């Protein structure tokens, strides 16, 4: 499972989605699309990969699908996500 998680997080759009979802809230596909400049079909495919990796869960709300981080992530998977997000934040700050 850690390999699937790392593979899912290695793609920039998926990492961006996880960064958004890391605020603990629930976000609709339309918001993720807007913030990550992705088409609906592209965003849906990326979210499916994150869902298959067990990183996110979804909920249908009328015509929208809302995503949030999986609250039942195993501690070691949560540690991987936290480490990847921290490393990305450091990389961004050094590039600025």
Residue frames as a rotation matrix with the C-alpha (Angstrom) as fourth column:
UNK 1
0.558 0.830 0.000 0.00
0.830 -0.558 0.000 0.00
0.000 0.000 -1.000 0.00
UNK 2
0.304 -0.471 -0.828 2.77
0.224 -0.809 0.543 2.57
-0.926 -0.351 -0.140 0.70
UNK 3
-0.743 -0.597 0.303 3.99
0.408 -0.044 0.912 2.17
-0.531 0.801 0.276 -2.89
UNK 4
-0.165 0.777 0.607 0.48
0.941 -0.060 0.332 2.85
0.294 0.626 -0.722 -4.25
UNK 5
0.691 0.394 -0.606 0.20
0.620 -0.754 0.217 5.92
-0.372 -0.525 -0.765 -1.99
UNK 6
-0.118 -0.828 -0.548 3.58
0.159 -0.560 0.813 7.30
-0.980 0.009 0.198 -3.07
UNK 7
-0.741 -0.087 0.666 2.74
0.653 0.136 0.745 6.66
-0.156 0.987 -0.043 -6.70
UNK 8
0.282 0.931 0.232 -0.58
0.940 -0.317 0.130 8.50
0.195 0.182 -0.964 -6.30
UNK 9
0.707 -0.010 -0.707 1.13
0.383 -0.835 0.394 11.46
-0.595 -0.550 -0.586 -4.62
UNK 10
-0.313 -0.943 0.112 3.90
0.580 -0.096 0.809 11.68
-0.752 0.319 0.577 -7.23
UNK 11
-0.272 0.285 0.919 1.62
0.901 -0.260 0.348 13.30
0.338 0.922 -0.186 -9.82
UNK 12
-0.959 -0.276 0.062 1.39
0.238 -0.905 -0.351 17.13
0.153 -0.322 0.934 -9.43
UNK 13
-0.370 0.890 0.267 -2.39
-0.481 -0.429 0.765 17.45
0.795 0.155 0.586 -9.87
UNK 14
0.388 0.502 -0.773 -3.07
0.361 0.689 0.629 14.70
0.848 -0.523 0.087 -7.35
UNK 15
-0.458 -0.615 -0.642 -0.59
0.861 -0.129 -0.491 16.21
0.219 -0.778 0.589 -4.90
UNK 16
-0.893 0.179 0.414 -2.33
-0.161 -0.984 0.079 19.55
0.421 0.004 0.907 -5.37
UNK 17
0.102 0.987 -0.124 -5.68
-0.247 0.146 0.958 17.95
0.963 -0.068 0.259 -4.59
UNK 18
0.227 -0.088 -0.970 -4.28
0.806 0.576 0.136 16.40
0.547 -0.812 0.201 -1.42
UNK 19
-0.835 -0.547 -0.061 -2.83
0.502 -0.710 -0.494 19.78
0.227 -0.443 0.867 -0.42
UNK 20
-0.528 0.725 0.442 -6.30
-0.488 -0.685 0.541 21.31
0.695 0.070 0.716 -0.75
UNK 21
0.411 0.762 -0.500 -7.99
-0.054 0.568 0.822 18.46
0.910 -0.311 0.274 1.11
UNK 22
-0.353 -0.660 -0.663 -5.39
0.657 0.329 -0.678 18.61
0.666 -0.675 0.318 3.89
UNK 23
-0.706 0.142 0.694 -7.34
-0.426 -0.868 -0.255 21.51
0.566 -0.475 0.673 5.41
UNK 24
-0.945 0.308 0.106 -9.70
0.105 0.595 -0.797 18.86
-0.308 -0.742 -0.595 6.78
UNK 25
-0.249 0.902 -0.353 -12.68
-0.613 -0.429 -0.664 20.09
-0.750 0.051 0.659 4.82
UNK 26
-0.027 0.375 0.927 -14.80
0.628 0.727 -0.276 18.61
-0.778 0.575 -0.256 2.12
UNK 27
-0.418 -0.209 -0.884 -14.30
-0.447 -0.800 0.401 19.99
-0.791 0.563 0.241 -1.40
UNK 28
0.646 0.701 0.303 -16.37
-0.012 0.406 -0.914 19.53
-0.763 0.586 0.271 -4.53
UNK 29
0.082 -0.585 0.807 -14.84
0.888 0.410 0.207 18.54
-0.452 0.700 0.553 -7.84
UNK 30
0.692 0.233 0.683 -15.76
0.594 -0.721 -0.356 21.97
0.409 0.653 -0.638 -9.24
UNK 31
0.919 -0.393 0.036 -13.56
-0.334 -0.726 0.601 23.69
-0.210 -0.564 -0.798 -6.65
UNK 32
0.256 -0.857 0.447 -10.66
0.224 0.502 0.835 21.29
-0.940 -0.114 0.321 -7.22
UNK 33
0.309 -0.068 0.949 -10.98
0.947 0.113 -0.301 21.86
-0.087 0.991 0.100 -10.99
UNK 34
0.902 0.124 0.415 -10.93
0.201 -0.968 -0.148 25.63
0.383 0.217 -0.898 -10.56
UNK 35
0.793 -0.597 0.118 -8.02
-0.434 -0.419 0.798 25.73
-0.427 -0.684 -0.592 -8.14
UNK 36
0.024 -0.817 0.576 -5.91
0.087 0.576 0.813 23.18
-0.996 0.031 0.085 -10.04
UNK 37
-0.051 0.025 -0.998 -6.85
-0.854 -0.519 0.031 24.36
-0.517 0.855 0.048 -13.55
UNK 38
-0.932 -0.215 0.292 -8.02
-0.092 0.918 0.385 20.89
-0.351 0.332 -0.876 -14.57
UNK 39
-0.475 0.796 -0.374 -10.91
-0.638 -0.019 0.770 19.73
0.606 0.604 0.517 -16.72
UNK 40
0.282 0.691 0.665 -13.74
-0.953 0.284 0.110 17.77
-0.113 -0.665 0.739 -15.12
UNK 41
0.907 0.076 -0.413 -12.73
-0.193 0.950 -0.247 14.48
0.374 0.304 0.876 -16.75
UNK 42
-0.012 -0.992 -0.123 -9.06
-0.028 0.123 -0.992 14.93
1.000 -0.009 -0.030 -15.81
UNK 43
-0.423 -0.112 0.899 -9.90
-0.833 -0.342 -0.434 15.85
0.357 -0.933 0.051 -12.22
UNK 44
0.612 0.731 0.301 -12.26
-0.789 0.586 0.182 12.90
-0.043 -0.349 0.936 -11.88
UNK 45
0.675 -0.439 -0.593 -9.58
0.037 0.823 -0.567 10.50
0.737 0.360 0.572 -13.13
UNK 46
-0.396 -0.878 0.269 -7.04
-0.230 -0.189 -0.955 11.89
0.889 -0.440 -0.127 -10.65
UNK 47
-0.181 0.394 0.901 -9.51
-0.979 -0.154 -0.129 11.66
0.088 -0.906 0.413 -7.78
UNK 48
0.839 0.463 -0.287 -10.27
-0.465 0.883 0.063 8.06
0.283 0.081 0.956 -8.71
UNK 49
0.140 -0.879 -0.455 -6.56
0.127 0.472 -0.872 7.23
0.982 0.064 0.178 -8.37
UNK 50
-0.629 -0.361 0.689 -6.47
-0.557 -0.409 -0.723 8.89
0.542 -0.838 0.056 -4.94
UNK 51
0.300 0.826 0.478 -9.61
-0.954 0.254 0.159 7.01
0.009 -0.503 0.864 -3.93
UNK 52
0.780 -0.042 -0.624 -8.18
-0.146 0.958 -0.247 3.66
0.608 0.283 0.741 -5.11
UNK 53
-0.293 -0.950 -0.110 -5.04
0.064 0.096 -0.993 4.39
0.954 -0.298 0.032 -3.06
UNK 54
0.145 0.460 -0.876 -7.30
0.887 0.332 0.322 4.85
0.439 -0.824 -0.360 -0.02
UNK 55
-0.793 -0.594 -0.139 -6.29
0.596 -0.707 -0.381 8.48
0.128 -0.384 0.914 0.47
UNK 56
-0.835 0.549 0.040 -9.69
-0.550 -0.834 -0.047 10.11
0.007 -0.061 0.998 -0.09
UNK 57
-0.585 0.778 0.229 -13.34
0.685 0.625 -0.374 9.29
-0.434 -0.062 -0.899 0.33
UNK 58
-0.942 0.286 0.174 -16.21
-0.092 -0.722 0.686 10.80
0.322 0.630 0.707 -1.60
UNK 59
-0.476 0.866 -0.149 -19.83
0.493 0.122 -0.862 11.72
-0.728 -0.484 -0.485 -1.06
UNK 60
-0.610 0.363 0.704 -22.41
0.664 -0.250 0.705 12.53
0.432 0.897 -0.089 -3.71
UNK 61
-0.469 0.464 -0.751 -24.22
0.382 -0.661 -0.647 15.82
-0.796 -0.590 0.133 -3.13
UNK 62
0.556 0.726 -0.405 -26.90
-0.219 -0.343 -0.914 16.27
-0.802 0.597 -0.032 -5.82
UNK 63
0.986 -0.168 -0.017 -24.93
0.020 0.217 -0.976 16.66
0.167 0.962 0.217 -9.06
UNK 64
0.323 -0.921 0.217 -21.58
-0.781 -0.389 -0.489 17.18
0.535 -0.012 -0.845 -7.33
UNK 65
0.628 -0.289 -0.723 -19.14
0.523 0.844 0.117 14.77
0.576 -0.452 0.681 -5.79
UNK 66
0.669 -0.393 0.631 -17.39
-0.649 -0.722 0.240 16.03
0.361 -0.570 -0.738 -2.66
UNK 67
0.376 -0.661 -0.649 -14.05
0.370 0.749 -0.549 14.68
0.850 -0.034 0.526 -1.51
UNK 68
0.687 -0.337 0.644 -12.15
-0.709 -0.504 0.493 14.72
0.159 -0.795 -0.585 1.75
UNK 69
-0.450 -0.875 -0.179 -9.11
-0.735 0.476 -0.483 13.00
0.508 -0.086 -0.857 3.13
UNK 70
0.223 0.473 -0.852 -9.87
0.087 0.861 0.501 9.53
0.971 -0.186 0.151 4.39
UNK 71
0.351 -0.069 0.934 -10.25
-0.838 -0.469 0.280 9.96
0.418 -0.881 -0.222 8.18
UNK 72
0.881 0.042 0.471 -9.39
-0.297 0.824 0.483 6.29
-0.367 -0.566 0.738 8.67
UNK 73
0.528 -0.776 -0.345 -5.90
-0.424 0.111 -0.899 6.42
0.736 0.621 -0.270 7.17
UNK 74
0.693 -0.417 -0.588 -3.48
0.670 0.674 0.312 4.10
0.265 -0.610 0.746 8.92
UNK 75
0.806 -0.382 -0.452 -0.97
0.060 -0.707 0.705 6.06
-0.588 -0.595 -0.547 11.02
UNK 76
-0.194 -0.952 0.236 1.94
0.432 0.133 0.892 5.07
-0.881 0.275 0.386 8.76
UNK 77
-0.120 0.233 0.965 0.04
0.979 -0.131 0.153 6.23
0.162 0.964 -0.212 5.64
UNK 78
0.900 0.436 -0.016 -0.91
0.427 -0.872 0.239 9.50
0.090 -0.222 -0.971 7.35
UNK 79
0.414 -0.836 -0.360 2.80
0.152 -0.326 0.933 9.95
-0.897 -0.441 -0.008 8.19
UNK 80
-0.391 -0.516 0.762 3.71
0.826 0.169 0.538 9.46
-0.406 0.840 0.361 4.52
UNK 81
0.356 0.616 0.703 1.14
0.837 -0.544 0.053 12.05
0.415 0.570 -0.709 3.43
UNK 82
0.929 -0.026 -0.368 2.33
0.215 -0.772 0.598 14.50
-0.300 -0.635 -0.712 6.08
UNK 83
0.044 -0.998 -0.033 5.98
0.346 -0.015 0.938 14.02
-0.937 -0.053 0.345 5.06
UNK 84
-0.302 -0.108 0.947 5.22
0.952 0.012 0.305 14.46
-0.044 0.994 0.100 1.34
UNK 85
0.681 0.624 0.383 3.22
0.627 -0.767 0.136 17.64
0.379 0.148 -0.914 2.02
UNK 86
0.766 -0.466 -0.443 5.98
0.124 -0.570 0.813 19.03
-0.631 -0.677 -0.378 4.26
UNK 87
-0.252 -0.897 0.362 8.67
0.598 0.150 0.788 18.26
-0.761 0.415 0.498 1.67
UNK 88
-0.021 0.325 0.945 6.59
0.959 -0.260 0.111 19.93
0.281 0.909 -0.306 -1.04
UNK 89
0.922 0.377 -0.089 6.10
0.384 -0.856 0.345 23.04
0.054 -0.353 -0.934 1.11
UNK 90
0.340 -0.886 -0.314 9.87
0.199 -0.258 0.945 23.28
-0.919 -0.384 0.088 1.71
UNK 91
-0.385 -0.472 0.793 10.54
0.838 0.182 0.515 22.86
-0.387 0.863 0.325 -2.01
UNK 92
0.409 0.629 0.661 8.04
0.821 -0.569 0.034 25.62
0.398 0.529 -0.750 -2.84
UNK 93
0.924 -0.052 -0.378 9.51
0.192 -0.791 0.581 28.01
-0.329 -0.609 -0.721 -0.29
UNK 94
-0.011 -1.000 -0.013 13.01
0.339 -0.016 0.941 27.48
-0.941 0.006 0.339 -1.66
UNK 95
-0.296 -0.034 0.955 11.83
0.954 0.047 0.297 28.09
-0.055 0.998 0.019 -5.22
UNK 96
0.704 0.691 0.161 10.22
0.693 -0.719 0.054 31.41
0.153 0.074 -0.985 -4.26
